[in-house]
Amino acid sequence: MAATKIIDAPRNGHEMAPLNTRARGDGTHGVTIVLTAPQRNSVSSVEIPGDPERAAWSGKMQFFLSIIGYSVGLGNIWRFPYLCQQNGGGAFLIPFMVMLILEGIPLFLIELGIGQRMRLGALGVWNTIHPWLGGIGISSCIVTLFVALYYNVIITWVFYYLFNSFRYPLPWGSCPTNGNGSVVEECARSSETAYFWYRTTLDAAPSMEEPGGLKWWIVLCLLLSWTIVFFIVMKGIQSSGKVVYFTSLFPYVVLTIFFVRGITLRGASAGLMHMYTPKVEKLSDPTVWLDAATQVFYSFGLAFGSLIAFGSYNTPKNNCVRDVLLVSVCNAITAIYASVVIFAILGFKATVNVDRCIDLNKDILVKHSFLPYKNVTMEKYEEVMAGINATESKLLELEECSLSTQLDNAAEGTGLAFIVFTQAIVELPGAPFWAVLFFTMLLSLGLGSQIGILEGMLCTLFDIDIIKRVKKQHVTGVVCLFCFIVGFIFCTGAGEYWLKMFDSFAGTIGLVVVALMEMISVVYIYGHERFTEDIYQMTGYRPGLYWQLTWRYIGPAIMACILVSSVVFMIIKNPTYGAWNAELGLVEQTNYPSWVMVIALCMILAGVLPMPIVFLMRSFQCLKVDLDIHQGSIRRNETTASTKEMIDNDDEIASPDMPPQDSLAATRFTIGDFET
């Protein structure tokens, strides 16, 4: 009996995959089906590919807030201010905006637009563009899994601090004492907030090779984190779409409250001046531009597959170009706004520390008769200090009380959130109230991003036919349980060290490679003309010269530079991590053990190798191509002319939107050696 085969037809980007059939044995097939897309001469003729029963946003606001909640994350709070401070202050805004325009926005539109056009997750999108590109979706899913593992640990730490914020006084506001009434030496040598972070919260181990046991309080908070995340994402956007109204809007409420309070504090202006005073000479440093490009890349959450998933839940007529521009502007403004809030309060903290330092120096000077009494004027104090040389200052153990030095000590990441900023909160009147606000804001930001990360990964998993048959709640539960168990590695005394290793290696090179391949695949394989036409069909706007240049040349070039620079820096610089030295009360840079670097290399390869492996296996026909058909709903297994009619009432060859005459013109059957 004759079987079914699809012959070559003009490619339209959604070609039918080979049906699961039997050949005659002579290299020919009995039944041939040719499907061609109708000509699209107007915006109203856009087809709707993908899953017709796919979930959809309940409204435009839900989609917009989900994107904002995903894109605006912890990096806007604790990394962007640090980069501004280290890379030229206000001058850093120049490379940041340049990279936002040339790199971030173009790739953002590619991911959101292709997801909306195909109405599929990351795996389905790249399989549809070309079966050889299916590895991009797999790589994206693996890297996203790595990031989800450690990102939820940050939420775990936030939960622990949030629970302790309801205590008065705050537990990190003073050093604990021994049985004899003296201050614990480790706390005295560091600081109250550093001691609470490294000893009370983490119970930090001396190195990765001496992790210690599990910390039960961290395990419980991790369980709470994954339980909450599970209930939020278990039904997809039907459940997570309702939570985003809180996770997206609440951080702006808290930032505004902190802004009003921060700018009224003593020293706030000094903090803002220190941060935003432009150092134009820094712009000649290539690393500044690399930092800006990297910050833009990660602040948008590109290459995780989440933006593709979010776009796939849109209606085909959604104006994704407008969405991209609005979210980009909102993301940039949020980063700048958060920087103002952070450094206004850090300026207050630095001023308080300088005042405390001066008081200690005055006590020493009075004790050694350099000053008659403590309450002298600042002019008199500065005059006496100017007359003391370096040798005398060292003998008297006088401190350098410099505001700029204090401000230069600002940290990034966990150091900013859990050590530096918590110290500033202690100095505020009603400190527990501000602590609860701050950590609730961090919790909202973290959950918003984690929801997006998991949604991208789960959407990719549900592109696989076998997993489609399982309830989403069950798949989500298995994924969350797996992540919770693997997350035990972050609940040991070396948990923070492992998190920094994951952050440095698991989500860096892999994501950049995925992003570069995404841009190349859409622009050069799917075709920039075709993608431009898709955008026009969906939005009525035809991307012009700016989009063409950034998609075809500038964007890939920037991605390639980021990738090469990341690899070179990783090779040149011996990777280290900050290990807590309890005896000295400070963080020491320590080389990673060789076995840890092997794990890091394996994670990098796990995020990159699926792309060439799938390419080679499918190009040499080692891997069966079995894709859904997006131009219709023909699904036949082992169908022959004698078993059933080829087309019944449940199956349509042409798109539902295709006019009848186009449907007829697009259909040709060949049965045996006869064509109809």
Protein Blocks (a to p, Z undefined) as FASTA:
>chain_A
ZZddddddddehiaccddddddehnopafbdcdddddddfbfklpccehjfkbccdfbfk
lmmmmmmmmmmcfklmmmmmmmmmmnopjmmmmmmmmmmmmmmmmmmmmmmmmmmmnopa
fklmmmmmpmklmmmmmmmmmmmmmmmmmmmmmmmmmmmmmmmmmpccdfklpccddfko
pacfklmmmcmklmmmmmmmnopafbfklnopadfklmmmmmmmmmmmmmmmmnojmlmm
mmmmmmmmmmmmmmmmmmmmmmmpghklmmmmmmmmccfklmmpmklmmmmmmmmmmmno
poklmmmmmmmmpcfkbcfklmmmmmmmmmmmmmmmmmmmmmmmmmmmmmmmmmmmmmmm
mmmmmmnopafbfkbcfklmmmmmmmpcfklmmmnopacddfklmmmmpcehjllmmmmm
mmmmmmpghklmmmmmmmmmmmmmmmmmmmmmmmmmmmmmmmpmklmmpcfklmmmmmmm
mmmmmmmmmmmmklmmmmmmmmmmmmmmmmmmmmmmmmmmmmmmnopklmmmmmmmmnop
acdfklmmmmmmmmmmmmmmmmmmmmmmmmmpccddddddfknopacdddddfklmmmmm
mmmmmmmmmmmmmmmmmmnopaccddddfkbccdcehiafklpcfbdfkbcfbdfklcfk
lmmmmpccdehjacZZ
